[in-house]
């Protein structure tokens, strides 16, 4: 068995502080996690320290180590708590609808917590909420005769698109706040002259077509996300048995 320090947070039972005369108020992992998330949402992950969390909770920094052994524990708890905000739909037997719903709701949660996506992709946390989302997505693709590697790979493909698109959207928002220019203003006012110069060289015909003809970059963010998601789901559909009816998994109805 691994030592206590090397065990994942999910293997260690929570030890609540005892209460009594002269003792500090009882805290919990949930309270520590909530405080950390609120700090991260307002100021970024760099502001999340044990000392800062303790100050928010009105307790001593060392007392927090009763609940977490360090930053890795805390990050795992934070990621999983945010995963719990993804409102999973009732599975209806239509894999495409179910996976689209998870992706769209993940986007909403990811935009609510800009720090989360980059951390959630660093390694699996295997917390209960994370596992529930993964189980839902993979179950949507079960029953088509796919082996587990195909099921997992297709589910991860949708997840990778979702996280990547959300991170890109957050990056544009951060850039807009930093520069005071939205995407359209940045394209026309800042890089516009350089783009015109590139087009004039005639060395990049596909780039030129993108600038002159493309409409997707100018769609509202939610529509742009759905445009890409639809094509990722088309890729999933291409890996399902021929004759699959509009994404419906009839074997699970």
C-alpha positions in Angstrom: 0.0 0.0 0.0 1.2 3.5 -0.7 2.1 5.8 2.3 -0.6 8.2 3.4 1.3 11.1 1.7 1.4 9.2 -1.6 -2.3 8.2 -1.6 -4.7 10.1 -3.8 -7.1 12.3 -2.0 -10.0 10.0 -2.9 -8.4 7.2 -0.9 -8.1 9.2 2.3 -11.1 9.6 4.6 -11.7 13.2 5.7 -10.8 14.1 9.3 -12.9 16.8 10.6 -11.6 19.2 13.3 -13.0 18.4 16.7 -15.0 21.1 18.4 -15.1 22.2 22.0 -14.1 25.1 24.3 -11.1 26.9 22.9 -11.0 25.0 19.6 -11.3 26.5 16.2 -14.6 26.1 14.3 -15.0 22.8 12.4 -14.1 23.0 8.7 -14.4 20.5 5.9 -12.8 19.7 2.5 -15.8 21.2 0.8 -15.4 24.5 2.6 -11.7 24.6 1.8 -12.4 23.7 -1.8 -15.1 26.3 -2.2 -12.9 29.1 -0.8 -10.1 28.1 -3.2 -12.4 28.2 -6.1 -13.8 31.6 -5.2 -10.2 33.0 -5.0 -9.2 31.4 -8.3 -12.3 32.7 -10.0 -11.6 36.3 -8.8 -7.9 36.5 -9.0 -6.5 33.4 -10.8 -4.8 30.3 -9.5 -1.6 32.1 -8.6 -3.6 33.7 -5.7 -4.6 30.3 -4.3 -2.3 29.6 -1.4 -3.0 27.9 1.9 -2.3 31.1 3.7 -4.9 33.0 1.6 -7.5 30.2 1.9 -7.0 30.2 5.7 -7.5 33.9 5.9 -10.8 33.6 3.9 -12.0 30.9 6.3 -10.7 32.6 9.5 -8.5 29.8 10.5 -4.8 29.0 10.6 -2.9 27.9 7.5 -1.5 24.8 9.2 -5.0 23.6 10.1 -5.8 23.2 6.4 -3.4 20.3 6.2 -5.9 18.3 8.2 -8.0 18.2 5.0 -5.4 18.3 2.2 -1.7 17.4 2.2 -0.7 20.0 -0.3 -1.5 21.8 -3.5 -2.0 18.7 -5.6 -4.8 17.5 -3.3 -6.4 21.0 -3.4 -6.3 21.1 -7.2 -7.9 17.7 -7.5 -10.7 18.8 -5.2 -11.2 22.0 -7.1 -11.3 20.4 -10.5 -13.8 17.8 -9.3 -16.0 20.3 -7.6 -16.3 22.3 -10.8 -17.0 19.0 -12.7 -19.9 18.7 -10.4 -21.4 21.8 -11.8 -21.9 20.2 -15.2 -25.6 19.4 -15.2 -25.7 16.0 -16.9 -28.9 15.4 -18.9 -31.1 12.4 -18.6 -29.7 9.8 -21.0 -32.2 9.5 -23.9 -30.6 6.9 -26.1 -29.4 9.4 -28.7 -25.6 9.5 -28.4 -25.3 12.7 -30.5 -27.7 14.7 -28.4 -26.2 13.4 -25.2 -22.6 14.2 -26.1 -23.6 17.6 -27.5 -25.4 18.4 -24.2 -22.3 17.5 -22.2 -20.0 19.5 -24.4 -22.2 22.6 -24.3 -22.7 22.4 -20.6 -19.0 21.9 -20.1 -18.4 25.0 -22.1 -20.7 27.0 -19.8 -18.9 25.8 -16.7 -15.5 26.3 -18.2 -16.2 29.9 -19.0 -17.5 30.4 -15.5 -14.1 29.2 -14.1 -11.4 30.3 -16.5 -8.6 28.6 -14.6 -10.2 25.2 -14.7 -9.7 23.9 -18.2 -6.0 24.0 -18.3 -5.7 22.2 -14.9 -8.4 19.7 -15.8 -6.4 18.6 -18.8 -3.1 18.1 -17.0 -4.0 14.6 -15.7 -7.1 12.6 -14.7 -8.3 13.5 -11.2 -10.7 10.4 -10.9 -12.9 12.2 -8.5 -16.6 11.2 -8.3 -17.9 14.1 -10.4 -15.2 13.7 -13.0 -16.0 10.0 -13.2 -19.7 10.7 -13.5 -19.1 12.9 -16.6 -16.8 10.4 -18.2 -19.1 7.5 -17.5 -22.0 9.4 -19.0 -20.1 10.2 -22.2 -18.8 6.7 -22.7 -22.1 5.1 -21.9 -23.7 7.2 -24.7 -21.4 5.3 -27.1 -21.9 1.9 -25.7 -24.1 -0.7 -27.5 -22.8 -0.1 -31.0 -20.4 -3.0 -31.0 -17.3 -0.7 -30.4 -14.5 -2.0 -28.2 -13.6 0.0 -25.1 -10.6 1.7 -26.8 -12.9 3.0 -29.6 -15.5 4.2 -27.1 -12.9 5.9 -24.9 -11.1 7.4 -27.9 -14.3 8.9 -29.4 -15.4 10.3 -26.0 -12.0 11.8 -25.4 -12.1 13.3 -28.9 -15.2 15.3 -28.1 -13.8 16.2 -24.7 -10.5 17.4 -26.2 -12.4 19.6 -28.7 -14.5 21.1 -25.9 -11.6 21.9 -23.7 -9.5 23.3 -26.5 -12.3 25.5 -27.8 -13.1 26.8 -24.4 -9.5 27.6 -23.7 -9.2 29.5 -27.0 -12.4 31.5 -26.1 -11.0 32.3 -22.7 -7.7 33.4 -24.3 -9.5 35.8 -26.7 -11.5 37.2 -23.7 -8.3 37.7 -21.7 -6.6 39.4 -24.7 -9.6 41.7 -25.2 -9.5 42.8 -21.6 -5.8 43.3 -21.7 -5.8 45.3 -25.0 -9.2 46.9 -24.9 -9.9 45.5 -28.3 -12.3 42.7 -29.3 -11.4 40.3 -32.1 -12.9 42.4 -34.8 -11.0 45.5 -33.6 -7.8 43.6 -33.2 -8.1 42.2 -36.7 -8.9 45.5 -38.4 -7.0 48.0 -36.2 -3.9 46.1 -35.1 -3.0 43.3 -37.5 -5.0 44.6 -40.4 -2.1 46.3 -42.2 0.1 43.3 -41.8 -2.7 41.0 -43.1 -3.0 43.2 -46.1 0.7 43.0 -46.7 0.6 39.2 -46.5 -2.2 39.0 -49.0 -0.4 41.3 -51.4 2.5 38.8 -51.5 0.2 36.1 -52.9 2.3 33.5 -51.1 -0.5 32.3 -48.9 -3.6 31.6 -51.0 -5.5 29.6 -48.4 -4.9 32.2 -45.7 -6.1 34.8 -48.2 -9.3 32.8 -48.8 -9.8 32.6 -45.1 -9.6 36.3 -44.7 -11.8 37.1 -47.7 -14.4 34.3 -47.5 -14.5 32.7 -44.1 -17.6 33.4 -42.0 -17.0 31.1 -39.0 -14.5 33.3 -37.2 -17.1 36.1 -37.2 -19.9 34.0 -35.7 -21.0 34.6 -32.1 -18.9 32.5 -29.7 -21.6 30.0 -28.9 -22.4 29.4 -32.6 -18.7 29.1 -33.4 -18.4 26.4 -30.7 -21.4 24.5 -32.0 -20.1 24.7 -35.6 -16.9 22.9 -34.6 -18.7 20.5 -32.2 -21.1 19.4 -35.0 -18.1 18.5 -37.2 -16.4 16.6 -34.3 -19.7 14.7 -33.8 -19.7 13.9 -37.5 -16.3 12.3 -37.0 -17.7 10.2 -34.2 -20.6 9.2 -36.4 -18.2 8.1 -39.1 -16.8 5.5 -36.7 -20.1 4.0 -35.8 -21.6 1.1 -37.7 -23.2 1.9 -41.0 -26.9 2.5 -40.8 -26.9 4.0 -37.3 -30.1 6.1 -37.2 -29.5 9.8 -36.5 -27.3 9.0 -33.5 -29.9 6.9 -31.8 -28.6 4.0 -29.9 -31.6 1.6 -30.3 -30.0 -1.1 -28.2 -30.2 1.1 -25.1 -33.7 2.4 -25.4 
